[in-house]
Amino acid sequence: MVTDLLAGIPVDDYETARAWYEIFAGRPPDAEPAADEAIWRLAGTHGIHVFRDDARAGSALVTLVVDSLERFVGFIAMRGIAPDSIDVVPGAGRTATLADPAGNTFKLREQSVAGDAPGG
């Protein structure tokens, strides 16, 4: 049985990425297991693992389900991060798309009132 989940996010400029993710999460990392690696816990034990990997930088696609898209987008916008787009996806609700400095893509999906299973 799976007990934890970390989404791996490869970056080519670790210092720039670390600063961006501190803004995105609203705090410093929860752990730094090695040089050029940081972990942020975002929901219980689930989180993101940012690490330097020049060859794979920018290749991640991460979907985060948030309780309020408007509130989360407002939270990151106050710190200088704005989504590229906000869309309505039939049957899935509203989503926002943004990219980190390495080009990794984030989809922020608002959890529907009906409690749809997260999917992306």
N, C-alpha and C positions, 0 to 999 in steps of 0.2 A: 504494500500500500504506500502511495506517495505521501510524505509527511511535510514536504517543503518544496518551494519552487523559487528559483532565481532565474530571471531572464537575462541571458548573456548579451552584453552590448559592447561590441568591439569599437575602439576609437583609435585614431592615429595621433592625436595631440591630447595626452592624458590630462595635463594641467588645465587646458581650456575646457575640456569635457567635465572635469571634476567641478570646476567653478559653475558651469552651466547646470549640472545636476544638483548642486547645492541650491541654486535658485529654483529649479524645477521642484525639488522635494521640500524646499523651505527650511533646510537644515544641513549640517555636515553629515558625512556618511556615518552609518552605524558601525561599520568595520572597515579596516584597511588591511586585508590579509597579507599583502605583499606590496612591493613597490609597483606603482602604476596599476593598482587595483583598488576598487572601492565598492562597498555594498550598502545599499539603502533598503531597509525594510519598509514596504509601503502599505501592506495589508496583512496584519498578523505576522506570520513567519515568511510570507511571500514578498519578493522584492526584485531589485535589479542589481546586476553585477556588471559594473563598468570596468573595462580592462583595456590596456594597450595591445593592439594587434593590427599593425599597419596593413597587412594583406587582406584582412576581412573588415576593416573599418567601413562604416556606413552601410553594412548589409543587414542590420537587424530590423525587424518589424515587430513592434510590441503593441498590444492592445491592452489598455487599462480601462476597467469599468469603474466609473465614478458615480457617486450618489447624486451629484448636481453638476452638470456640465457648465452651466453658467457660473456657479461658485468657483469651480476649479480653474476655469479659463480666466476668471477675474483674479484669482489668487496668483496665477503665474504672470498675468499681464501686468499686475502691479510691480512685478520684479523684472519686467522687460522681456518676457517671452510671450509671443503672440502666435496663435495657430495660423497655418496657411489657409485653412478653410474650415467652415462649420457647415455641415450638410444634414439633411434629413434623409435617412435610409428607410425605405418602406419596410415595415415589419421589425425594424431594429431600433428606431428612434433617432435621436440626434448624435452626430459624431463630429469631432474636431480632429484635424490632422496637423501635425507639426513635425519638425525635424530638429535633431540636435546639431551641434557644429560639425560633426563628422558625416552627417547625412543620414543617420539612422532615423527611421520613421516611427512616430508614435501616433496611434489612433486612440483618442479618448472617446469612450462610448458611455453615454448616460444610461444608467440602469433604468429599464422601463418600470412603470408602475405595476405592471403585471408580473415583474420579476423574471423576465426572460433570462435564459442561460447565457452567459457571456460567450461570444463567438468571434467577434472581430468585424 
